């Protein structure tokens, strides 16, 4: 879908959300995916006139929740213009789906198009922040539209197609890992699921061997979803702060931002 047709697909009214004390503006809109499906998106805009560095936020299979909204706000407080498409809501997908629905990739891509078309977005490749299944969408999108993506931050991301066979889940990573050249930062707790650590680790080595800029940060004593757990330990609270800063620095580096969080 090109940006002109996308703009025509955006519904006229956006539902405004309460502004954060930091001056971040939160809003909602409904856009259309390439197959006509409606996609709900939330937008977090930093204070000021912009333009701002654009970031696409891809949520996990548990659904877009308040914890995601808080993360999106934090990214905007750091200076990023963030668009978060809800790839479940418009297709009536329940929380925690086991299978991957390839049609939802169109919803995420529509979010990318919408982000790039926003008047306050810098005209440059975007950054992606994904959680859990979100990074799988990210590598699929990077394989398809690599020139539009400057960097990926993967929070405990699944580096294999959820629909793949058990041997593929255990011993292989997604083929897109051998196609992409997008710099990627892995963030994961040392007590996360073993399978997640295994295919993420293999993906890290494969990217590094191919010369793709990649780093793998493991957080000691941190469990699954360390950054938004309701029962966070003191160590996980620190890990969250560290991860947010590492993600910011990674995006700044590969999006080539100034120290003032401005596009060059």
TADA-V45109 format. One record per residue. N is the residue number from 1. RES is the residue in three letters. NEAR is the number of other C-alpha atoms within 12 Angstrom. D_LAST is the distance of its C-alpha to the last C-alpha in Angstrom with 2 decimals. Layout:
n->N res->RES near->NEAR d_last->D_LAST
n->N res->RES near->NEAR d_last->D_LAST
This chain:
n->1 res->UNK near->23 d_last->27.45
n->2 res->UNK near->18 d_last->25.07
n->3 res->UNK near->24 d_last->22.90
n->4 res->UNK near->14 d_last->25.49
n->5 res->UNK near->18 d_last->28.36
n->6 res->UNK near->30 d_last->26.52
n->7 res->UNK near->25 d_last->25.94
n->8 res->UNK near->17 d_last->29.65
n->9 res->UNK near->26 d_last->30.51
n->10 res->UNK near->30 d_last->28.93
n->11 res->UNK near->19 d_last->31.80
n->12 res->UNK near->12 d_last->31.95
n->13 res->UNK near->12 d_last->32.22
n->14 res->UNK near->17 d_last->29.96
n->15 res->UNK near->17 d_last->31.72
n->16 res->UNK near->18 d_last->30.03
n->17 res->UNK near->18 d_last->30.24
n->18 res->UNK near->16 d_last->30.75
n->19 res->UNK near->19 d_last->27.68
n->20 res->UNK near->22 d_last->27.16
n->21 res->UNK near->13 d_last->27.95
n->22 res->UNK near->20 d_last->24.34
n->23 res->UNK near->20 d_last->23.42
n->24 res->UNK near->31 d_last->22.12
n->25 res->UNK near->32 d_last->23.38
n->26 res->UNK near->34 d_last->25.17
n->27 res->UNK near->28 d_last->26.50
n->28 res->UNK near->28 d_last->28.27
n->29 res->UNK near->31 d_last->28.51
n->30 res->UNK near->35 d_last->30.49
n->31 res->UNK near->42 d_last->29.18
n->32 res->UNK near->37 d_last->30.96
n->33 res->UNK near->37 d_last->30.66
n->34 res->UNK near->24 d_last->31.47
n->35 res->UNK near->21 d_last->35.13
n->36 res->UNK near->21 d_last->35.42
n->37 res->UNK near->26 d_last->35.39
n->38 res->UNK near->31 d_last->34.04
n->39 res->UNK near->39 d_last->31.17
n->40 res->UNK near->33 d_last->30.62
n->41 res->UNK near->44 d_last->27.05
n->42 res->UNK near->41 d_last->25.88
n->43 res->UNK near->44 d_last->22.58
n->44 res->UNK near->47 d_last->21.16
n->45 res->UNK near->42 d_last->18.77
n->46 res->UNK near->37 d_last->17.45
n->47 res->UNK near->24 d_last->18.72
n->48 res->UNK near->18 d_last->16.98
n->49 res->UNK near->17 d_last->15.82
n->50 res->UNK near->23 d_last->12.49
n->51 res->UNK near->26 d_last->10.68
n->52 res->UNK near->39 d_last->10.60
n->53 res->UNK near->47 d_last->9.74
n->54 res->UNK near->52 d_last->12.93
n->55 res->UNK near->51 d_last->15.74
n->56 res->UNK near->50 d_last->19.13
n->57 res->UNK near->49 d_last->22.03
n->58 res->UNK near->50 d_last->25.21
n->59 res->UNK near->44 d_last->28.36
n->60 res->UNK near->37 d_last->31.41
n->61 res->UNK near->33 d_last->34.77
n->62 res->UNK near->25 d_last->36.23
n->63 res->UNK near->28 d_last->34.53
n->64 res->UNK near->32 d_last->31.87
n->65 res->UNK near->22 d_last->33.25
n->66 res->UNK near->14 d_last->32.68
n->67 res->UNK near->21 d_last->31.28
n->68 res->UNK near->34 d_last->28.52
n->69 res->UNK near->33 d_last->27.91
n->70 res->UNK near->24 d_last->27.62
n->71 res->UNK near->35 d_last->25.12
n->72 res->UNK near->43 d_last->22.96
n->73 res->UNK near->38 d_last->23.25
n->74 res->UNK near->32 d_last->22.26
n->75 res->UNK near->42 d_last->19.02
n->76 res->UNK near->39 d_last->18.30
n->77 res->UNK near->29 d_last->19.39
n->78 res->UNK near->33 d_last->16.77
n->79 res->UNK near->40 d_last->14.10
n->80 res->UNK near->46 d_last->14.05
n->81 res->UNK near->48 d_last->15.37
n->82 res->UNK near->48 d_last->18.28
n->83 res->UNK near->53 d_last->20.82
n->84 res->UNK near->52 d_last->24.01
n->85 res->UNK near->50 d_last->26.51
n->86 res->UNK near->46 d_last->30.10
n->87 res->UNK near->45 d_last->31.43
n->88 res->UNK near->36 d_last->34.96
n->89 res->UNK near->24 d_last->35.84
n->90 res->UNK near->27 d_last->35.99
n->91 res->UNK near->24 d_last->38.06
n->92 res->UNK near->17 d_last->40.42
n->93 res->UNK near->21 d_last->39.73
n->94 res->UNK near->18 d_last->41.26
n->95 res->UNK near->19 d_last->39.52
n->96 res->UNK near->16 d_last->39.68
n->97 res->UNK near->19 d_last->40.32
n->98 res->UNK near->16 d_last->41.51
n->99 res->UNK near->18 d_last->40.73
n->100 res->UNK near->24 d_last->37.43
n->101 res->UNK near->24 d_last->37.40
n->102 res->UNK near->21 d_last->35.29
n->103 res->UNK near->24 d_last->35.11
n->104 res->UNK near->39 d_last->32.91
n->105 res->UNK near->34 d_last->30.14
n->106 res->UNK near->32 d_last->29.98
n->107 res->UNK near->40 d_last->29.33
n->108 res->UNK near->45 d_last->26.36
n->109 res->UNK near->44 d_last->24.96
n->110 res->UNK near->42 d_last->25.58
n->111 res->UNK near->47 d_last->23.49
n->112 res->UNK near->45 d_last->20.56
n->113 res->UNK near->40 d_last->21.15
n->114 res->UNK near->44 d_last->21.50
n->115 res->UNK near->45 d_last->18.26
n->116 res->UNK near->34 d_last->16.33
n->117 res->UNK near->29 d_last->18.35
n->118 res->UNK near->31 d_last->17.82
n->119 res->UNK near->19 d_last->16.71
n->120 res->UNK near->29 d_last->14.53
n->121 res->UNK near->34 d_last->12.68
n->122 res->UNK near->30 d_last->9.18
n->123 res->UNK near->25 d_last->10.22
n->124 res->UNK near->28 d_last->9.49
n->125 res->UNK near->33 d_last->12.02
n->126 res->UNK near->46 d_last->13.36
n->127 res->UNK near->51 d_last->14.78
n->128 res->UNK near->55 d_last->18.55
n->129 res->UNK near->49 d_last->20.83
n->130 res->UNK near->42 d_last->24.47
n->131 res->UNK near->40 d_last->27.81
n->132 res->UNK near->38 d_last->30.98
n->133 res->UNK near->40 d_last->31.44
n->134 res->UNK near->43 d_last->27.91
n->135 res->UNK near->45 d_last->26.52
n->136 res->UNK near->46 d_last->29.13
n->137 res->UNK near->49 d_last->27.62
n->138 res->UNK near->52 d_last->24.19
n->139 res->UNK near->44 d_last->25.52
n->140 res->UNK near->35 d_last->27.42
n->141 res->UNK near->41 d_last->24.38
n->142 res->UNK near->34 d_last->22.36
n->143 res->UNK near->22 d_last->25.37
n->144 res->UNK near->21 d_last->25.42
n->145 res->UNK near->23 d_last->21.80
n->146 res->UNK near->24 d_last->19.94
n->147 res->UNK near->18 d_last->17.23
n->148 res->UNK near->29 d_last->16.28
n->149 res->UNK near->39 d_last->16.05
n->150 res->UNK near->37 d_last->13.61
n->151 res->UNK near->45 d_last->15.95
n->152 res->UNK near->50 d_last->19.25
n->153 res->UNK near->48 d_last->20.84
n->154 res->UNK near->48 d_last->24.61
n->155 res->UNK near->47 d_last->26.92
n->156 res->UNK near->44 d_last->30.34
n->157 res->UNK near->47 d_last->29.63
n->158 res->UNK near->46 d_last->32.41
n->159 res->UNK near->46 d_last->31.71
n->160 res->UNK near->39 d_last->34.66
n->161 res->UNK near->34 d_last->35.82
n->162 res->UNK near->31 d_last->37.97
n->163 res->UNK near->20 d_last->40.50
n->164 res->UNK near->20 d_last->40.98
n->165 res->UNK near->15 d_last->44.34
n->166 res->UNK near->14 d_last->45.28
n->167 res->UNK near->15 d_last->45.17
n->168 res->UNK near->19 d_last->41.63
n->169 res->UNK near->24 d_last->40.65
n->170 res->UNK near->24 d_last->42.30
n->171 res->UNK near->21 d_last->41.54
n->172 res->UNK near->28 d_last->38.58
n->173 res->UNK near->36 d_last->34.99
n->174 res->UNK near->35 d_last->33.58
n->175 res->UNK near->22 d_last->33.31
n->176 res->UNK near->28 d_last->29.67
n->177 res->UNK near->41 d_last->28.93
n->178 res->UNK near->26 d_last->30.04
n->179 res->UNK near->23 d_last->27.82
n->180 res->UNK near->33 d_last->24.34
n->181 res->UNK near->31 d_last->21.68
n->182 res->UNK near->42 d_last->19.28
n->183 res->UNK near->38 d_last->18.72
n->184 res->UNK near->45 d_last->21.05
n->185 res->UNK near->43 d_last->22.02
n->186 res->UNK near->41 d_last->25.66
n->187 res->UNK near->47 d_last->26.95
n->188 res->UNK near->40 d_last->30.73
n->189 res->UNK near->33 d_last->33.77
n->190 res->UNK near->27 d_last->36.48
n->191 res->UNK near->21 d_last->39.05
n->192 res->UNK near->27 d_last->37.36
n->193 res->UNK near->21 d_last->39.37
n->194 res->UNK near->19 d_last->40.46
n->195 res->UNK near->27 d_last->39.64
n->196 res->UNK near->38 d_last->36.05
n->197 res->UNK near->35 d_last->35.73
n->198 res->UNK near->27 d_last->37.44
n->199 res->UNK near->32 d_last->35.43
n->200 res->UNK near->44 d_last->32.15
n->201 res->UNK near->34 d_last->33.23
n->202 res->UNK near->28 d_last->34.26
n->203 res->UNK near->39 d_last->30.97
n->204 res->UNK near->33 d_last->29.16
n->205 res->UNK near->24 d_last->31.42
n->206 res->UNK near->28 d_last->31.10
n->207 res->UNK near->32 d_last->27.30
n->208 res->UNK near->23 d_last->27.45
n->209 res->UNK near->15 d_last->30.19
n->210 res->UNK near->18 d_last->28.13
n->211 res->UNK near->19 d_last->25.22
n->212 res->UNK near->23 d_last->22.88
n->213 res->UNK near->26 d_last->20.77
n->214 res->UNK near->31 d_last->22.85
n->215 res->UNK near->29 d_last->24.14
n->216 res->UNK near->32 d_last->27.17
n->217 res->UNK near->30 d_last->27.75
n->218 res->UNK near->30 d_last->31.33
n->219 res->UNK near->31 d_last->32.40
n->220 res->UNK near->23 d_last->35.96
n->221 res->UNK near->20 d_last->38.45
n->222 res->UNK near->31 d_last->36.08
n->223 res->UNK near->32 d_last->37.60
n->224 res->UNK near->34 d_last->36.53
n->225 res->UNK near->36 d_last->33.80
n->226 res->UNK near->38 d_last->33.59
n->227 res->UNK near->35 d_last->30.77
n->228 res->UNK near->29 d_last->32.72
n->229 res->UNK near->18 d_last->36.38
n->230 res->UNK near->13 d_last->38.77
n->231 res->UNK near->15 d_last->40.66
n->232 res->UNK near->19 d_last->37.84
n->233 res->UNK near->20 d_last->39.18
n->234 res->UNK near->17 d_last->37.84
n->235 res->UNK near->20 d_last->36.25
n->236 res->UNK near->29 d_last->34.52
n->237 res->UNK near->25 d_last->33.15
n->238 res->UNK near->21 d_last->31.55
n->239 res->UNK near->33 d_last->30.37
n->240 res->UNK near->33 d_last->28.62
n->241 res->UNK near->21 d_last->26.73
n->242 res->UNK near->22 d_last->25.84
n->243 res->UNK near->35 d_last->24.73
n->244 res->UNK near->32 d_last->22.46
n->245 res->UNK near->19 d_last->20.71
n->246 res->UNK near->27 d_last->20.63
n->247 res->UNK near->39 d_last->19.17
n->248 res->UNK near->34 d_last->16.34
n->249 res->UNK near->26 d_last->15.60
n->250 res->UNK near->33 d_last->15.92
n->251 res->UNK near->41 d_last->13.51
n->252 res->UNK near->36 d_last->10.87
n->253 res->UNK near->26 d_last->11.64
n->254 res->UNK near->30 d_last->11.78
n->255 res->UNK near->35 d_last->9.04
n->256 res->UNK near->25 d_last->6.80
n->257 res->UNK near->28 d_last->6.04
n->258 res->UNK near->17 d_last->6.59
n->259 res->UNK near->16 d_last->10.38
n->260 res->UNK near->15 d_last->10.42
n->261 res->UNK near->28 d_last->9.35
n->262 res->UNK near->29 d_last->6.39
n->263 res->UNK near->28 d_last->3.80
n->264 res->UNK near->18 d_last->0.00
